Amino acid sequence: MRKYREKGIDADWRPPTERGRELFRIYALAPYTPFFSRATFDELLGALDLLDRVSPSLTTTSTTSGSLRVLDVGSKNWAYVGALTAWLRRQHPSRALELTGVEIAGSRRYWDLTTRETRARYFAEHASAVSGVQVRFVSRDVRELTGEFDLVVWLFPYLLEETHRAGGLPASRFDPVSTFAHVETLLAPSGQLILANQGEWEWRRVDGLFRKLKLKTQLSCEGSMHASTHPLWLSHWA
Ligand SMILES: C[S@@+](CC[C@H](N)C(=O)[O-])C[C@H]1O[C@@H](n2cnc3c(N)ncnc32)[C@H](O)[C@@H]1O
């Protein structure tokens, strides 16, 4: 497997916007700078800006003992994993935390012949070392994943066949009905799910895909730092 590493940012670097600096400060991101590039930080801050809008009480599940088990679905190359570890650590300063990322196209290669999986493992290793969160990346279709999670984070599932194809995935794998149904089975009885969608049409498509989970709250993320040019929506299901 070809190695991957990034040139970090200078220790005195701070994000150029006020919102970025606020996130950098409250989530204590400075220890991540030696390991992540500017581009990675941009992605991390974009995801963190969304996660920060989720009320902390929503992710405090009824299980208070043992590790909090968190799943991130469709992690791509996981450049934003530091957002998840920083966000989880801030909400649970002293709790054992286990974070799993699952990605169907982990073997996808970049120009330098590294894969999404190689990069994800690099980001995961450093995010884990900084935060103390136990992190693992699984290169697999989420429908083949087993286990039980207290919290599922699902940022931008493919809900339209054209976005799924544009993401380079075979048409035969496009099946939001079975994917949503399976993700639901991975939740512990008191588990919670946070979903991000882009565009009104995508949000409408979600309606009815969960069989047991009920929508608790939904909010629009206008003016976020996330790179998407679409209107973004966050929702909370339990
Ligand atoms: C729109 S991208 C979002 C990536 C990432 N969550 C983010 O916010 O940048 C959707 C991701 O989900 C992955 N994906 C799609 N179907 C999947 C499945 N059944 N199991 C695991 N990953 C899947 C895609 O390969 C892609 O990386």
The ligand as an SDF file (V2000), in Angstrom:
LIG
                    3D

 27 29  0  0  0  0  0  0  0  0999 V2000
  -21.6640   12.7270   -1.1820 C   0  0  0  0  0  0  0  0  0  0  0  0
  -20.3400   11.7400   -0.6100 S   0  0  0  0  0  0  0  0  0  0  0  0
  -20.1540   12.3640    1.0490 C   0  0  0  0  0  0  0  0  0  0  0  0
  -18.8300   12.0500    1.6150 C   0  0  0  0  0  0  0  0  0  0  0  0
  -18.5790   12.5570    3.0300 C   0  0  0  0  0  0  0  0  0  0  0  0
  -19.5340   12.0120    3.9910 N   0  0  0  0  0  0  0  0  0  0  0  0
  -18.5300   14.0510    3.1010 C   0  0  0  0  0  0  0  0  0  0  0  0
  -19.3550   14.6490    3.7990 O   0  0  0  0  0  0  0  0  0  0  0  0
  -17.6650   14.6510    2.4700 O   0  0  0  0  0  0  0  0  0  0  0  0
  -21.1410   10.1580   -0.3120 C   0  0  0  0  0  0  0  0  0  0  0  0
  -20.1310    9.0770    0.0680 C   0  0  0  0  0  0  0  0  0  0  0  0
  -20.8560    7.9000    0.4360 O   0  0  0  0  0  0  0  0  0  0  0  0
  -20.2050    6.7640   -0.1260 C   0  0  0  0  0  0  0  0  0  0  0  0
  -21.2040    5.6940   -0.2220 N   0  0  0  0  0  0  0  0  0  0  0  0
  -22.2510    5.6250   -1.0850 C   0  0  0  0  0  0  0  0  0  0  0  0
  -22.9580    4.4950   -0.8780 N   0  0  0  0  0  0  0  0  0  0  0  0
  -22.3350    3.8530    0.1620 C   0  0  0  0  0  0  0  0  0  0  0  0
  -22.5890    2.6170    0.8290 C   0  0  0  0  0  0  0  0  0  0  0  0
  -23.6120    1.8260    0.4880 N   0  0  0  0  0  0  0  0  0  0  0  0
  -21.7540    2.2500    1.8270 N   0  0  0  0  0  0  0  0  0  0  0  0
  -20.6940    3.0350    2.1880 C   0  0  0  0  0  0  0  0  0  0  0  0
  -20.4130    4.2120    1.5660 N   0  0  0  0  0  0  0  0  0  0  0  0
  -21.2180    4.6130    0.5710 C   0  0  0  0  0  0  0  0  0  0  0  0
  -19.7200    7.2870   -1.4800 C   0  0  0  0  0  0  0  0  0  0  0  0
  -18.7160    6.4910   -2.0780 O   0  0  0  0  0  0  0  0  0  0  0  0
  -19.2210    8.6880   -1.0910 C   0  0  0  0  0  0  0  0  0  0  0  0
  -17.8860    8.6720   -0.6600 O   0  0  0  0  0  0  0  0  0  0  0  0
  1  2  1  0
  2  3  1  0
  2 10  1  0
  3  4  1  0
  4  5  1  0
  5  6  1  0
  5  7  1  0
  7  8  2  0
  7  9  1  0
 10 11  1  0
 11 12  1  0
 11 26  1  0
 12 13  1  0
 13 14  1  0
 13 24  1  0
 14 15  1  0
 14 23  1  0
 15 16  2  0
 16 17  1  0
 17 18  1  0
 17 23  2  0
 18 19  1  0
 18 20  2  0
 20 21  1  0
 21 22  2  0
 22 23  1  0
 24 25  1  0
 24 26  1  0
 26 27  1  0
M  CHG  2   2   1   9  -1
M  END
$$$$
